[in-house]
Amino acid sequence: TLRFQSTWPSKDIFHEYATDFAKKVNDMAGGRLKIEVLPAGAVVPAFQLLEAVNKGTLDGGHGVVAYHYGKNSALALWGSGPAFGMDPNMVLAWHYYGGGKVLLEEIYKSINMDVVSYLYGPMPTQPFGWFKKPIAKAEDVKGMKFRTVGLAVDMYSDMGVAVNPLPGGEIVPALDRGLIDGAEFNNASSDKLLGFPDVSKNCMLQSFHQSGEQFEILFNKAKYDALPAELKAIIDYAVQAASADMSWKAIDRNSKDYEELKKMGVKFYKTPDAILRAQLASWDKIMDKKGGENALFKKVLDSQRAFAQRTTQWQDDYMVDYTMASNYYFRNKKS
């Protein structure tokens, strides 16, 4: 039996994803291996998951790589920023087929983290954030107190925002008490459950702050290495199965909760293109600064850039504009 902890509240769909993965392992292992998943805070605070798994306080965990940003800024590149135009699934393709996995292992070794990491589960693009009123231009966020995590902290800070990287469960209470003016978390299902519509009725959709993120499943390396090859294979294939299942479940649940949020009076607005361009301009500064300070940061960026230059061209050329068809059928914009 392996004791895991997620970095999510017990009712969050993200914690459900963690238990979904564990169930796949448990079902396939037939009693030879069992993973038990506790919610955030059961053993350690959400942001201390990596150290707890490294030390063996926990056998493993479920979270995101960006939460470890404070240990090495390069870790935020698995999620934060525009990823040179790669969508979340393409970032996973880079990780497994473009050199990202080897680089992540190198970074963990450099900070003395004895863990085994699996990335999976491409997340939908995250909203720009929840606000007291709609954001019309980049200047509107200057001086605002705002919650985000990872390198998005640097991006919003460059845009003039005062950032507070709160864990998920603390965001809505902080908004309610006026400790922050705005916040982002992740998706319609999580945002609804966390209570965002109780404290804000304005959500800005589309952003480059975390447009290519995925989940991470961590194992204590000694515990993982002690497993027989067959159980390691079960874990590997459970990760792949959970990745597909999570992405399908997200489409179903997020879209339903998006409609529910509208019924609760939430107004959704597309983030203006001028703000998106301002994000990219800020990201350029971050890449130059962090890349100059941290050789591993630059190494990851160079690897992502090379993979993205090839794969985004292919995707942009091959993929049809799906919105043309959905507008044609459902929004009476026939053209």
N, C-alpha and C positions, 0 to 999 in steps of 0.2 A: 504493500500500500504506500502510495506517494501522496504527501500532503502538499497541495497547491493553494495559493491565494491569488485572486485576481486583484486588479486595481480599480474595480468598479463596485458600486453599491449592489446589493443582492437582487434588487428588482430591475436593474438596468438590463437592456437587451444585450449589452456587451458582456455582462456576467453570464447571461444565458448562452452566448457564443462560447464562453469558456467551458461551461458545463456540457455543451453540445460536443466539444472536442473530447472532453474526458469520457463521455458516454461512448463515443466511437471506439476509443482505446479499450475501455472496459468490456464492451460487447465483443470485440474481436479477440481480446486476450483470454476470454473464457475462464476467469478466476486466477490466472497466473500473474496478472498485474491489475491493480485498481488505483485510479487517480481520484482523490477527493478534492473538491474545489471549495475554498472558503471565500467570502466576499472581502472587499477592501477593509482594512483596519482590524480584521479578526486576529491577526498576529502582529503585523507591522503596518504603518501608514503606507498609503499607495505609492508615494515617491521613494520608499525605501525597499521596494521589492527586489531590485537587483542585488543589493548587499545581502539581503536575507537569504536569497537563493545561493549566492556565492558562499556564504558562511555555513550553509546547511541548516539554518533556522527553519527554512522551508525547503522542500524537495524540488519545488518548481513554482511557476507562476504564469499569469496571463496579463499582458499589458501592451504598451507601445514603446518602441525604442526611444522616441522623443522624450519620454519621462526621465531618461538617464543623461539628458543633455548637459547637466552640470558637471559630469565626470569627464566628458570630452565633447566639445562642440560638434564634432563630426557626426556624433550619434544622431543628432537632430535631422540629418540629411535623409534619414529613412522616414520621411513624412512631412517635414516642414519645407515650405518653399514650393516654387512651381515645377521643380524637377525637369527643367528644360522642356516643358510641354508634355511630359509623359503623364498618362493617367495612372490611377493606382495599380491596375493590373499590369501595366507596362513597367512600373517600378519593381513589382514582384518578378517580372521577367528578367529585368536587369539584375536583381538580387541573385536569382538562381542560375541564370545563363550568361550574365554579362560581367561577373566578377564581384558583385556586391557581397555575397556570402563570405568569401575569403577576406574581404576588407573588414567586414564586421567582426570576424574572428580575430583579425589583427588588432583592431581597436580594443576589444575586450581583453586581449592578452596584454596590451600596453598599459591598461589600468588595473591589471591583476585581478580580473574577474574570471573565475574558473567555472564557466557556465557553458551550456550547449543551447544555442538559440535556433528556433524555427520561426520564420516569418510566414504569414498567411493572411487570407481574408482582406481583399482590397476594399477599402472604405469608400463610400460615395463622397464626392466633393463636399467639404464642410462649408456651412454658411459663414459669411463675413462676420455676422454677430447679431445679438439682440440689443436693442437700444430703446431709449425713452421716446425718440422720434426718428423718422427716416433720415438716413444719411445721404445727402445730395452731392457732396463734394469732399475731397480729401481734407480740406481745412476744417470740416465739421468735427473731425475726431481729435484735433489738436487740443491738448490739455485734458483730455478725457481719461478717467481711470477705468482700466479695461482688463479683463481676464483672458489670457491665452497661455500657451506653453511652448517649449522647444525654441527653435530659432524664430518662430513667429513672434516671440518676445522682442527680438532684435528688430524685426521688420516693423512691428507696430511702434516700437520706441523711436525708430528713425522717422516715422510718420508723425511724431509729436505726441504719442500716447504714453501715459503712465501705466505700466503693466504690472499686474499682480498674478503670478502663475498658480492659482488655486487648484486643488484637486476637485474632481467632479462634484462630490457631495457638498462642497462648501460654497459653490458659485451662487446659487439662487438665494440662500440666506444673506450673502454679502450684497447682492443686488437689492434685496428687499430692505436692508438696513441702510442703503445708500453708501456703503463702503466702496462700491464700484459703480460706474455709470453705464457700463455695457459689458457684454461677455460673449464668448463663443464656447460651445462644447463640441458638438459633432453632428447630430442628425435629428430628424423629426421625432423618432421614437424615444431616443435618450432625452432630448430636450423637453419633450412633453412629460415624461416621467419625472424628470428632475424638478419640474414645476415652473419652467420659464414663462409659460403663458399667464401664470398668476402674478408676475411682477413686471412683465413687458408684453406689449401687443404689436411690436414692430420687429420684424426679422429680415435682415438683408441677406439674400441668397447669392451664391457664387463668390469665390475668393481664391486667391493663390497662396494664402498663408499656410494651408495644409490641404493641398489638392491631390496628393498622391500617397496618402498614408495607409498603413496596414497594421495588423496586430502581431504581437510577438508572444511565442510560447517558450518559456525558459525552463531548463532543467539544471539542477546541481550536477556538475560534470562527474563527480565521483559516483553519485547515485546512478546517473545515466550509463556510465562506463561499466557498472556492475551488472547491467541487464544483459541477458543473452541476445544474440544477433536477431533471433526471430521476433522478440519483443521490440527491439529497436526498429525493425522493419514495420511492425504494426504501428508504432508511433509515427513513423515517416508517412505511411499511407493514410493514417488518420488525420494528419495535418493537411494533406492534399484534399481529402474528402471534406474535411471541415471548412477548408477554404472555399470550395465550390458551394457547399451548403449554406455557408454564411452569406455569400454574395447573393444567392437566390432569395434567402430569407429576408435580407435587407431590402431588396426591391419590393417584396410583398408588404412587409411591415412598415417600412419608412413611408411608402406611398399612402397606406391607410392612415397612418398617424399624421401625415401632411394634411390630408383632408379633415381629420378630426381637429387639428389645430386651427384650421380656417373656421370651422364651426364654433370654436371657442372664442372667435373674435380676433384672432391673430391676422395681421396684414403682412403679406410677404412682398418684398420689393427686390428687383434685380439690382445688384450692386453696380453703380454706374461704371462704364468703361474707363473713365478718367481715374477712378480710384484703383481699378485693376492695374492700369498702367503705372500708377504711383507705387503700387506694391512691387511690380517688377523692377522699377527704378531703385527702390529701397533694397531689393534683393541683390541687385548688382553691387551695391556698396558693401553689403554683408559678405558676399562671396569674395570680394577683393580683400576686405579686412581680415576675415577669418581664415581665408586661404593663405594670407601672408603670415599669420600668427601660428598656424597649425598645419604641419606637413600632411598629416593624415586627412584633414579637412580638404585640402587641395587634391589629394590623391582620390578621394571619393568623388569630388566634383568632376575631375577629369574623366573618371570612369563613367559616371552618369552622362556627361556631355557626349562622349563618343557613342555610347549606346543610343542615346536619345536622338542624336543627329541622323542616325540610320533608321531607327524604328518609327520615329514620328513622321518622317517623310513617307514611309510605307503606309502608315495608318492614315495620314491625311489624304493620300492619293487613292487608297483602296476603299475607305469607309464612306458610304453614302451619307447624306445629311438626313438623319432619321427624323429630325424635327419637321422637315418638309412633309413627310408622310403623316406624322401625328397631327400636324396642323390641318392637313387636308381632310382627315377623317373626323377630328374631334373639335377643332376650334374654328371651323368655317373660314379658313384663310386659304382657299383653293388658288393655287398658282402653278 
